[in-house]
């Protein structure tokens, strides 16, 4: 589901996986163990506070592909922001990175390593992806990637 935010950049897809590798000869990307849901067991002596949540050491990679719609000889820069949203629509985390499509480059993949997530309860979480071109003043939502979490607290 690509969403056009301007006449210059399209966010084409995003996917969550446990690892990704780029072949240096062909520049092809391999995605390993695509993640659509996570089942976790938490063993604790204290009562789990769903409002405060807890940080879980989960290692994964969020891969996104962007494409420019202007001629290849026109460079463009921007910023990508990714928010992690709880089933209750609360912001649990956020990170960002720069995006640059130079002369001769018509698409780019961004790989964002995630080394842990704050989780509050079982339900559908979302990685919400925002994009802002360098000439723009505000970010716009371009994609939302769901992640189903089953959290069993014992």
C-alpha positions, 0 to 999 in steps of 0.5 A: 500500500503506497501512499503518495505524500507529494509529487516527489516521493512514494513510500512503497512498502515496509516489513518487519523481519528478524534479519535482512542482508544486502547482496553487495554484487546485485544490491538485492535484499534478502529478508529472513523470518518475516514477523507479523506476530509475537508471542511472549511469556513474562515470568515475574514476581511483581504485578505487571502494570499494563499502563506503564508496560515493560521493555522487552529485548526483542531484536528485529529489523524494520525495512522500508522502500521509498521511490522518487517520482521525479527524474533521476537527475534531480536529487531529493532529501527528507526525513523518516520518523517511525512511531511505535503505537500501543493497542490503546493508541499511546506512543511507546517509542519513536525514532527517525533517520534521514532519507537521500535519493541522489542523482541517478538513484530512483529508490532507496531501502531503509533498514532500521534495527530494533533492539527492544520494544516497550509493550503494555498488553496483548493486542495490535500494535503499529509502527506508523511511518511518517515522511517529510521532504526537506522542503516541507514543514511537517511530517505526514503519515505514509504507512502503518505496519501492524504487529500482533502481540500476545503477552502472557504474564505469569 
